[in-house]
Amino acid sequence: MQKKFVFIITHSYDRPDVVAGAMQVAANMRAFDTEVDFFLMDNGALLAKKGFAETLTWQKKEGFSPISELMKTLAELGVKFYVCSACVKQHGLENVELVPNSEIKPGSFLAEMLLERQSLSF
């Protein structure tokens, strides 16, 4: 049986290098046909807003690829970005355009995912 993973991202502008590292690992795992998806919550929910990742310009230059590029690559690889529904209002994400492959889901959806997947939290 092939392993499945959910990356739980709780950061964005507050720790961009941590987010970039998690996304780089996920992209590498996806390149090996591993099933990976993201659940974005707390400040991480902001990553689902179209254009937000491009504003994260203070990421270390010699580190990982820019978050916006990593998100585009992950979406092209079929990775889903699930956004915590409770975080949508908190971060003003109602009625905004979301990045490709993203969907708003309740915390109960994350609970279901955790029953069948290994989780990695960043």
N, C-alpha and C positions, 0 to 999 in steps of 0.2 A: 504494500500500500504506500502510495506517495504521500509525503508530508505536505501539510497545508499550513500557511502562516497568516496571521493578521498583525500588522504593525500598528500599534496604537501611538499616535502622535499627539502630544499635548503642548508642543511648543511651536513657535514660528519666528516672529521678529525678536523674541526674547532669547532664543538660542538657535540661530540659523545653522551653525556648524553641526549641531547635534541632529537637526532635521536632515541636512544634506548627507551626513554619514549614514543615517537610517535608510534614506532613499537610495544611496549608492549600494548598500548591502542588498536591498530589495531588488534593485535592477540586476545585480549579479546573480541573485538566486533565481530570478525570473528567466535569465538567460539559460539556466539549466532546466527549464520547464517546470520549475517549482511553482505551485499555486500560491500567490501572495496578493493580499489586498491591504488597504489602509482604513483605519477608523480614526477620523480626525475629531478631536475634542479639545475643550479648553481653548487656549490660544492657537492650537493646531487647526481648529475649524476655519480660521481665517485663510488658510492655504487653499480652501475650496473656492474662494472668490476669484473670479477671472481677473487676471492682471496683478493680483496681490503678490505672487511669488516674484514677479519682476521688480518689485519695490525693495526686495531684500538685498540691497547692494553692499551691506557691511559684512557680508560673509567673507571669511579669510580667503584671499585670492589663491594661495598655494595649496589649499585643501581640496575638497571635493568639487565636482562640477556644480555650477549654479543650480539652485533649487528649481528655478523655472525650467531649465533644460532637463533636469532629472524627472520632473513631473510630466513633461511632454513625452519623454522616452518611456516612462512607466505606462502612461495612457496608451501609447502606441503598442506596447506589449500586452495590453488587455487588462492591466491592473485597475481595480475599482477604488475610488476614494469615497468612502461612506462618511457622511458628516453627521455628528451628534445633533439630533433635533433640538435638544434642550439648549445647545450652544448657539443655535441659529439666531434667536432673538437677542441673547446676551451680547453677541458680536455684530449685531446689525446686518445680518445676512439675509433677512427676508427680502424677497423680490429683487435679488441681485443675480446676475449671470454667474453660473458656476463653471468650473473647469470641466473639460471633457471627462467622461467616465465617472462623474460624481453623482451621488444620490444622498438625500437627507434620510436618515434612519434613526429610530429610537434606541435608547440604551439596551432595550430588550433584544434588539437585533445583534448587538455586540455580544450579549450573553449567549445567544444561540451560536454565534460564530466560535466563541470560546469553548463550546462543548465539542467541537470537531476540529479545532485548529490550535496550534501552538501560538502563543502571543509573545511579541517583543514590544516593550514599551519604551518610548523615547520622549 
